[in-house]
Amino acid sequence: MAVKMRLTRMGDKKSPFYRVVVIDSHKARDGQYVDLVGTYNPVNEELNIDAEKAKKWIACGVQPTETVRTLLVRTNVLEAKKTK
């Protein structure tokens, strides 16, 4: 089972709101998830991530998507990738 940390879309039409979740990569975008790690509201730029949960899942081998990785760097859960 390949598990990823990614966003699931919530909210109304033209008013998106996302949950940062740990989910099997073969499930649908808004399918049943394993654990809720945080929330992200791009309209208000609100970002709430449980750092302990995120670090625990990453230590277990969960791969965050690029968007989630950017959000984790923004909250100092992960370090930014060094580019050459």
Phi and psi restraints in degrees (range 20) as a CNS / XPLOR table:
assign (resid 1 and name C) (resid 2 and name N)
       (resid 2 and name CA) (resid 2 and name C) 1.0 -85.7 20.0 2
assign (resid 2 and name N) (resid 2 and name CA)
       (resid 2 and name C) (resid 3 and name N) 1.0 118.5 20.0 2
assign (resid 2 and name C) (resid 3 and name N)
       (resid 3 and name CA) (resid 3 and name C) 1.0 -109.4 20.0 2
assign (resid 3 and name N) (resid 3 and name CA)
       (resid 3 and name C) (resid 4 and name N) 1.0 136.1 20.0 2
assign (resid 3 and name C) (resid 4 and name N)
       (resid 4 and name CA) (resid 4 and name C) 1.0 -127.7 20.0 2
assign (resid 4 and name N) (resid 4 and name CA)
       (resid 4 and name C) (resid 5 and name N) 1.0 159.3 20.0 2
assign (resid 4 and name C) (resid 5 and name N)
       (resid 5 and name CA) (resid 5 and name C) 1.0 -106.0 20.0 2
assign (resid 5 and name N) (resid 5 and name CA)
       (resid 5 and name C) (resid 6 and name N) 1.0 117.1 20.0 2
assign (resid 5 and name C) (resid 6 and name N)
       (resid 6 and name CA) (resid 6 and name C) 1.0 -146.8 20.0 2
assign (resid 6 and name N) (resid 6 and name CA)
       (resid 6 and name C) (resid 7 and name N) 1.0 179.2 20.0 2
assign (resid 6 and name C) (resid 7 and name N)
       (resid 7 and name CA) (resid 7 and name C) 1.0 -95.5 20.0 2
assign (resid 7 and name N) (resid 7 and name CA)
       (resid 7 and name C) (resid 8 and name N) 1.0 141.1 20.0 2
assign (resid 7 and name C) (resid 8 and name N)
       (resid 8 and name CA) (resid 8 and name C) 1.0 -116.6 20.0 2
assign (resid 8 and name N) (resid 8 and name CA)
       (resid 8 and name C) (resid 9 and name N) 1.0 137.9 20.0 2
assign (resid 8 and name C) (resid 9 and name N)
       (resid 9 and name CA) (resid 9 and name C) 1.0 -85.5 20.0 2
assign (resid 9 and name N) (resid 9 and name CA)
       (resid 9 and name C) (resid 10 and name N) 1.0 135.5 20.0 2
assign (resid 9 and name C) (resid 10 and name N)
       (resid 10 and name CA) (resid 10 and name C) 1.0 -129.6 20.0 2
assign (resid 10 and name N) (resid 10 and name CA)
       (resid 10 and name C) (resid 11 and name N) 1.0 -172.8 20.0 2
assign (resid 10 and name C) (resid 11 and name N)
       (resid 11 and name CA) (resid 11 and name C) 1.0 88.2 20.0 2
assign (resid 11 and name N) (resid 11 and name CA)
       (resid 11 and name C) (resid 12 and name N) 1.0 -177.8 20.0 2
assign (resid 11 and name C) (resid 12 and name N)
       (resid 12 and name CA) (resid 12 and name C) 1.0 -93.9 20.0 2
assign (resid 12 and name N) (resid 12 and name CA)
       (resid 12 and name C) (resid 13 and name N) 1.0 177.4 20.0 2
assign (resid 12 and name C) (resid 13 and name N)
       (resid 13 and name CA) (resid 13 and name C) 1.0 -61.5 20.0 2
assign (resid 13 and name N) (resid 13 and name CA)
       (resid 13 and name C) (resid 14 and name N) 1.0 130.8 20.0 2
assign (resid 13 and name C) (resid 14 and name N)
       (resid 14 and name CA) (resid 14 and name C) 1.0 62.3 20.0 2
assign (resid 14 and name N) (resid 14 and name CA)
       (resid 14 and name C) (resid 15 and name N) 1.0 16.5 20.0 2
assign (resid 14 and name C) (resid 15 and name N)
       (resid 15 and name CA) (resid 15 and name C) 1.0 -139.4 20.0 2
assign (resid 15 and name N) (resid 15 and name CA)
       (resid 15 and name C) (resid 16 and name N) 1.0 70.0 20.0 2
assign (resid 15 and name C) (resid 16 and name N)
       (resid 16 and name CA) (resid 16 and name C) 1.0 -72.1 20.0 2
assign (resid 16 and name N) (resid 16 and name CA)
       (resid 16 and name C) (resid 17 and name N) 1.0 151.6 20.0 2
assign (resid 16 and name C) (resid 17 and name N)
       (resid 17 and name CA) (resid 17 and name C) 1.0 -148.9 20.0 2
assign (resid 17 and name N) (resid 17 and name CA)
       (resid 17 and name C) (resid 18 and name N) 1.0 133.1 20.0 2
assign (resid 17 and name C) (resid 18 and name N)
       (resid 18 and name CA) (resid 18 and name C) 1.0 -120.4 20.0 2
assign (resid 18 and name N) (resid 18 and name CA)
       (resid 18 and name C) (resid 19 and name N) 1.0 149.1 20.0 2
assign (resid 18 and name C) (resid 19 and name N)
       (resid 19 and name CA) (resid 19 and name C) 1.0 -108.5 20.0 2
assign (resid 19 and name N) (resid 19 and name CA)
       (resid 19 and name C) (resid 20 and name N) 1.0 137.7 20.0 2
assign (resid 19 and name C) (resid 20 and name N)
       (resid 20 and name CA) (resid 20 and name C) 1.0 -91.8 20.0 2
assign (resid 20 and name N) (resid 20 and name CA)
       (resid 20 and name C) (resid 21 and name N) 1.0 115.1 20.0 2
assign (resid 20 and name C) (resid 21 and name N)
       (resid 21 and name CA) (resid 21 and name C) 1.0 -129.3 20.0 2
assign (resid 21 and name N) (resid 21 and name CA)
       (resid 21 and name C) (resid 22 and name N) 1.0 159.0 20.0 2
assign (resid 21 and name C) (resid 22 and name N)
       (resid 22 and name CA) (resid 22 and name C) 1.0 -100.7 20.0 2
assign (resid 22 and name N) (resid 22 and name CA)
       (resid 22 and name C) (resid 23 and name N) 1.0 123.9 20.0 2
assign (resid 22 and name C) (resid 23 and name N)
       (resid 23 and name CA) (resid 23 and name C) 1.0 -147.7 20.0 2
assign (resid 23 and name N) (resid 23 and name CA)
       (resid 23 and name C) (resid 24 and name N) 1.0 151.9 20.0 2
assign (resid 23 and name C) (resid 24 and name N)
       (resid 24 and name CA) (resid 24 and name C) 1.0 -64.0 20.0 2
assign (resid 24 and name N) (resid 24 and name CA)
       (resid 24 and name C) (resid 25 and name N) 1.0 132.3 20.0 2
assign (resid 24 and name C) (resid 25 and name N)
       (resid 25 and name CA) (resid 25 and name C) 1.0 -65.9 20.0 2
assign (resid 25 and name N) (resid 25 and name CA)
       (resid 25 and name C) (resid 26 and name N) 1.0 -16.3 20.0 2
assign (resid 25 and name C) (resid 26 and name N)
       (resid 26 and name CA) (resid 26 and name C) 1.0 -88.4 20.0 2
assign (resid 26 and name N) (resid 26 and name CA)
       (resid 26 and name C) (resid 27 and name N) 1.0 -7.8 20.0 2
assign (resid 26 and name C) (resid 27 and name N)
       (resid 27 and name CA) (resid 27 and name C) 1.0 -80.6 20.0 2
assign (resid 27 and name N) (resid 27 and name CA)
       (resid 27 and name C) (resid 28 and name N) 1.0 163.1 20.0 2
assign (resid 27 and name C) (resid 28 and name N)
       (resid 28 and name CA) (resid 28 and name C) 1.0 -66.2 20.0 2
assign (resid 28 and name N) (resid 28 and name CA)
       (resid 28 and name C) (resid 29 and name N) 1.0 160.2 20.0 2
assign (resid 28 and name C) (resid 29 and name N)
       (resid 29 and name CA) (resid 29 and name C) 1.0 -53.6 20.0 2
assign (resid 29 and name N) (resid 29 and name CA)
       (resid 29 and name C) (resid 30 and name N) 1.0 -43.8 20.0 2
assign (resid 29 and name C) (resid 30 and name N)
       (resid 30 and name CA) (resid 30 and name C) 1.0 -104.7 20.0 2
assign (resid 30 and name N) (resid 30 and name CA)
       (resid 30 and name C) (resid 31 and name N) 1.0 24.8 20.0 2
assign (resid 30 and name C) (resid 31 and name N)
       (resid 31 and name CA) (resid 31 and name C) 1.0 -74.3 20.0 2
assign (resid 31 and name N) (resid 31 and name CA)
       (resid 31 and name C) (resid 32 and name N) 1.0 -176.7 20.0 2
assign (resid 31 and name C) (resid 32 and name N)
       (resid 32 and name CA) (resid 32 and name C) 1.0 -69.2 20.0 2
assign (resid 32 and name N) (resid 32 and name CA)
       (resid 32 and name C) (resid 33 and name N) 1.0 128.6 20.0 2
assign (resid 32 and name C) (resid 33 and name N)
       (resid 33 and name CA) (resid 33 and name C) 1.0 -105.7 20.0 2
assign (resid 33 and name N) (resid 33 and name CA)
       (resid 33 and name C) (resid 34 and name N) 1.0 165.2 20.0 2
assign (resid 33 and name C) (resid 34 and name N)
       (resid 34 and name CA) (resid 34 and name C) 1.0 -83.4 20.0 2
assign (resid 34 and name N) (resid 34 and name CA)
       (resid 34 and name C) (resid 35 and name N) 1.0 -45.0 20.0 2
assign (resid 34 and name C) (resid 35 and name N)
       (resid 35 and name CA) (resid 35 and name C) 1.0 -152.0 20.0 2
assign (resid 35 and name N) (resid 35 and name CA)
       (resid 35 and name C) (resid 36 and name N) 1.0 144.6 20.0 2
assign (resid 35 and name C) (resid 36 and name N)
       (resid 36 and name CA) (resid 36 and name C) 1.0 -95.3 20.0 2
assign (resid 36 and name N) (resid 36 and name CA)
       (resid 36 and name C) (resid 37 and name N) 1.0 122.5 20.0 2
assign (resid 36 and name C) (resid 37 and name N)
       (resid 37 and name CA) (resid 37 and name C) 1.0 -101.5 20.0 2
assign (resid 37 and name N) (resid 37 and name CA)
       (resid 37 and name C) (resid 38 and name N) 1.0 -31.6 20.0 2
assign (resid 37 and name C) (resid 38 and name N)
       (resid 38 and name CA) (resid 38 and name C) 1.0 -178.3 20.0 2
assign (resid 38 and name N) (resid 38 and name CA)
       (resid 38 and name C) (resid 39 and name N) 1.0 -171.3 20.0 2
assign (resid 38 and name C) (resid 39 and name N)
       (resid 39 and name CA) (resid 39 and name C) 1.0 -135.2 20.0 2
assign (resid 39 and name N) (resid 39 and name CA)
       (resid 39 and name C) (resid 40 and name N) 1.0 156.5 20.0 2
assign (resid 39 and name C) (resid 40 and name N)
       (resid 40 and name CA) (resid 40 and name C) 1.0 -144.7 20.0 2
assign (resid 40 and name N) (resid 40 and name CA)
       (resid 40 and name C) (resid 41 and name N) 1.0 125.8 20.0 2
assign (resid 40 and name C) (resid 41 and name N)
       (resid 41 and name CA) (resid 41 and name C) 1.0 -116.5 20.0 2
assign (resid 41 and name N) (resid 41 and name CA)
       (resid 41 and name C) (resid 42 and name N) 1.0 102.6 20.0 2
assign (resid 41 and name C) (resid 42 and name N)
       (resid 42 and name CA) (resid 42 and name C) 1.0 -70.1 20.0 2
assign (resid 42 and name N) (resid 42 and name CA)
       (resid 42 and name C) (resid 43 and name N) 1.0 -20.5 20.0 2
assign (resid 42 and name C) (resid 43 and name N)
       (resid 43 and name CA) (resid 43 and name C) 1.0 -69.1 20.0 2
assign (resid 43 and name N) (resid 43 and name CA)
       (resid 43 and name C) (resid 44 and name N) 1.0 -47.2 20.0 2
assign (resid 43 and name C) (resid 44 and name N)
       (resid 44 and name CA) (resid 44 and name C) 1.0 -96.4 20.0 2
assign (resid 44 and name N) (resid 44 and name CA)
       (resid 44 and name C) (resid 45 and name N) 1.0 -1.5 20.0 2
assign (resid 44 and name C) (resid 45 and name N)
       (resid 45 and name CA) (resid 45 and name C) 1.0 58.6 20.0 2
assign (resid 45 and name N) (resid 45 and name CA)
       (resid 45 and name C) (resid 46 and name N) 1.0 33.8 20.0 2
assign (resid 45 and name C) (resid 46 and name N)
       (resid 46 and name CA) (resid 46 and name C) 1.0 -86.9 20.0 2
assign (resid 46 and name N) (resid 46 and name CA)
       (resid 46 and name C) (resid 47 and name N) 1.0 133.5 20.0 2
assign (resid 46 and name C) (resid 47 and name N)
       (resid 47 and name CA) (resid 47 and name C) 1.0 -138.5 20.0 2
assign (resid 47 and name N) (resid 47 and name CA)
       (resid 47 and name C) (resid 48 and name N) 1.0 117.9 20.0 2
assign (resid 47 and name C) (resid 48 and name N)
       (resid 48 and name CA) (resid 48 and name C) 1.0 -125.3 20.0 2
assign (resid 48 and name N) (resid 48 and name CA)
       (resid 48 and name C) (resid 49 and name N) 1.0 113.6 20.0 2
assign (resid 48 and name C) (resid 49 and name N)
       (resid 49 and name CA) (resid 49 and name C) 1.0 -129.2 20.0 2
assign (resid 49 and name N) (resid 49 and name CA)
       (resid 49 and name C) (resid 50 and name N) 1.0 132.5 20.0 2
assign (resid 49 and name C) (resid 50 and name N)
       (resid 50 and name CA) (resid 50 and name C) 1.0 -78.6 20.0 2
assign (resid 50 and name N) (resid 50 and name CA)
       (resid 50 and name C) (resid 51 and name N) 1.0 102.7 20.0 2
assign (resid 50 and name C) (resid 51 and name N)
       (resid 51 and name CA) (resid 51 and name C) 1.0 -61.7 20.0 2
assign (resid 51 and name N) (resid 51 and name CA)
       (resid 51 and name C) (resid 52 and name N) 1.0 -39.2 20.0 2
assign (resid 51 and name C) (resid 52 and name N)
       (resid 52 and name CA) (resid 52 and name C) 1.0 -63.9 20.0 2
assign (resid 52 and name N) (resid 52 and name CA)
       (resid 52 and name C) (resid 53 and name N) 1.0 -44.5 20.0 2
assign (resid 52 and name C) (resid 53 and name N)
       (resid 53 and name CA) (resid 53 and name C) 1.0 -63.1 20.0 2
assign (resid 53 and name N) (resid 53 and name CA)
       (resid 53 and name C) (resid 54 and name N) 1.0 -44.1 20.0 2
assign (resid 53 and name C) (resid 54 and name N)
       (resid 54 and name CA) (resid 54 and name C) 1.0 -62.1 20.0 2
assign (resid 54 and name N) (resid 54 and name CA)
       (resid 54 and name C) (resid 55 and name N) 1.0 -45.5 20.0 2
assign (resid 54 and name C) (resid 55 and name N)
       (resid 55 and name CA) (resid 55 and name C) 1.0 -64.5 20.0 2
assign (resid 55 and name N) (resid 55 and name CA)
       (resid 55 and name C) (resid 56 and name N) 1.0 -38.0 20.0 2
assign (resid 55 and name C) (resid 56 and name N)
       (resid 56 and name CA) (resid 56 and name C) 1.0 -62.0 20.0 2
assign (resid 56 and name N) (resid 56 and name CA)
       (resid 56 and name C) (resid 57 and name N) 1.0 -46.2 20.0 2
assign (resid 56 and name C) (resid 57 and name N)
       (resid 57 and name CA) (resid 57 and name C) 1.0 -68.5 20.0 2
assign (resid 57 and name N) (resid 57 and name CA)
       (resid 57 and name C) (resid 58 and name N) 1.0 -38.3 20.0 2
assign (resid 57 and name C) (resid 58 and name N)
       (resid 58 and name CA) (resid 58 and name C) 1.0 -66.0 20.0 2
assign (resid 58 and name N) (resid 58 and name CA)
       (resid 58 and name C) (resid 59 and name N) 1.0 -37.4 20.0 2
assign (resid 58 and name C) (resid 59 and name N)
       (resid 59 and name CA) (resid 59 and name C) 1.0 -64.5 20.0 2
assign (resid 59 and name N) (resid 59 and name CA)
       (resid 59 and name C) (resid 60 and name N) 1.0 -28.5 20.0 2
assign (resid 59 and name C) (resid 60 and name N)
       (resid 60 and name CA) (resid 60 and name C) 1.0 -80.4 20.0 2
assign (resid 60 and name N) (resid 60 and name CA)
       (resid 60 and name C) (resid 61 and name N) 1.0 -5.3 20.0 2
assign (resid 60 and name C) (resid 61 and name N)
       (resid 61 and name CA) (resid 61 and name C) 1.0 105.2 20.0 2
assign (resid 61 and name N) (resid 61 and name CA)
       (resid 61 and name C) (resid 62 and name N) 1.0 9.0 20.0 2
assign (resid 61 and name C) (resid 62 and name N)
       (resid 62 and name CA) (resid 62 and name C) 1.0 -71.3 20.0 2
assign (resid 62 and name N) (resid 62 and name CA)
       (resid 62 and name C) (resid 63 and name N) 1.0 132.9 20.0 2
assign (resid 62 and name C) (resid 63 and name N)
       (resid 63 and name CA) (resid 63 and name C) 1.0 -98.5 20.0 2
assign (resid 63 and name N) (resid 63 and name CA)
       (resid 63 and name C) (resid 64 and name N) 1.0 119.0 20.0 2
assign (resid 63 and name C) (resid 64 and name N)
       (resid 64 and name CA) (resid 64 and name C) 1.0 -77.3 20.0 2
assign (resid 64 and name N) (resid 64 and name CA)
       (resid 64 and name C) (resid 65 and name N) 1.0 149.0 20.0 2
assign (resid 64 and name C) (resid 65 and name N)
       (resid 65 and name CA) (resid 65 and name C) 1.0 -71.3 20.0 2
assign (resid 65 and name N) (resid 65 and name CA)
       (resid 65 and name C) (resid 66 and name N) 1.0 169.5 20.0 2
assign (resid 65 and name C) (resid 66 and name N)
       (resid 66 and name CA) (resid 66 and name C) 1.0 -60.5 20.0 2
assign (resid 66 and name N) (resid 66 and name CA)
       (resid 66 and name C) (resid 67 and name N) 1.0 -41.3 20.0 2
assign (resid 66 and name C) (resid 67 and name N)
       (resid 67 and name CA) (resid 67 and name C) 1.0 -64.8 20.0 2
assign (resid 67 and name N) (resid 67 and name CA)
       (resid 67 and name C) (resid 68 and name N) 1.0 -44.6 20.0 2
assign (resid 67 and name C) (resid 68 and name N)
       (resid 68 and name CA) (resid 68 and name C) 1.0 -67.0 20.0 2
assign (resid 68 and name N) (resid 68 and name CA)
       (resid 68 and name C) (resid 69 and name N) 1.0 -37.5 20.0 2
assign (resid 68 and name C) (resid 69 and name N)
       (resid 69 and name CA) (resid 69 and name C) 1.0 -59.4 20.0 2
assign (resid 69 and name N) (resid 69 and name CA)
       (resid 69 and name C) (resid 70 and name N) 1.0 -42.2 20.0 2
assign (resid 69 and name C) (resid 70 and name N)
       (resid 70 and name CA) (resid 70 and name C) 1.0 -61.6 20.0 2
assign (resid 70 and name N) (resid 70 and name CA)
       (resid 70 and name C) (resid 71 and name N) 1.0 -42.0 20.0 2
assign (resid 70 and name C) (resid 71 and name N)
       (resid 71 and name CA) (resid 71 and name C) 1.0 -66.6 20.0 2
assign (resid 71 and name N) (resid 71 and name CA)
       (resid 71 and name C) (resid 72 and name N) 1.0 -37.8 20.0 2
assign (resid 71 and name C) (resid 72 and name N)
       (resid 72 and name CA) (resid 72 and name C) 1.0 -67.9 20.0 2
assign (resid 72 and name N) (resid 72 and name CA)
       (resid 72 and name C) (resid 73 and name N) 1.0 -35.4 20.0 2
assign (resid 72 and name C) (resid 73 and name N)
       (resid 73 and name CA) (resid 73 and name C) 1.0 -67.1 20.0 2
assign (resid 73 and name N) (resid 73 and name CA)
       (resid 73 and name C) (resid 74 and name N) 1.0 -39.4 20.0 2
assign (resid 73 and name C) (resid 74 and name N)
       (resid 74 and name CA) (resid 74 and name C) 1.0 -62.4 20.0 2
assign (resid 74 and name N) (resid 74 and name CA)
       (resid 74 and name C) (resid 75 and name N) 1.0 -31.8 20.0 2
assign (resid 74 and name C) (resid 75 and name N)
       (resid 75 and name CA) (resid 75 and name C) 1.0 -96.9 20.0 2
assign (resid 75 and name N) (resid 75 and name CA)
       (resid 75 and name C) (resid 76 and name N) 1.0 10.4 20.0 2
assign (resid 75 and name C) (resid 76 and name N)
       (resid 76 and name CA) (resid 76 and name C) 1.0 62.8 20.0 2
assign (resid 76 and name N) (resid 76 and name CA)
       (resid 76 and name C) (resid 77 and name N) 1.0 26.9 20.0 2
assign (resid 76 and name C) (resid 77 and name N)
       (resid 77 and name CA) (resid 77 and name C) 1.0 -81.0 20.0 2
assign (resid 77 and name N) (resid 77 and name CA)
       (resid 77 and name C) (resid 78 and name N) 1.0 -38.6 20.0 2
assign (resid 77 and name C) (resid 78 and name N)
       (resid 78 and name CA) (resid 78 and name C) 1.0 -119.0 20.0 2
assign (resid 78 and name N) (resid 78 and name CA)
       (resid 78 and name C) (resid 79 and name N) 1.0 158.2 20.0 2
assign (resid 78 and name C) (resid 79 and name N)
       (resid 79 and name CA) (resid 79 and name C) 1.0 -89.8 20.0 2
assign (resid 79 and name N) (resid 79 and name CA)
       (resid 79 and name C) (resid 80 and name N) 1.0 149.8 20.0 2
assign (resid 79 and name C) (resid 80 and name N)
       (resid 80 and name CA) (resid 80 and name C) 1.0 -67.6 20.0 2
assign (resid 80 and name N) (resid 80 and name CA)
       (resid 80 and name C) (resid 81 and name N) 1.0 148.0 20.0 2
assign (resid 80 and name C) (resid 81 and name N)
       (resid 81 and name CA) (resid 81 and name C) 1.0 -68.6 20.0 2
assign (resid 81 and name N) (resid 81 and name CA)
       (resid 81 and name C) (resid 82 and name N) 1.0 138.0 20.0 2
assign (resid 81 and name C) (resid 82 and name N)
       (resid 82 and name CA) (resid 82 and name C) 1.0 -86.4 20.0 2
assign (resid 82 and name N) (resid 82 and name CA)
       (resid 82 and name C) (resid 83 and name N) 1.0 127.7 20.0 2
assign (resid 82 and name C) (resid 83 and name N)
       (resid 83 and name CA) (resid 83 and name C) 1.0 -104.9 20.0 2
assign (resid 83 and name N) (resid 83 and name CA)
       (resid 83 and name C) (resid 84 and name N) 1.0 146.7 20.0 2
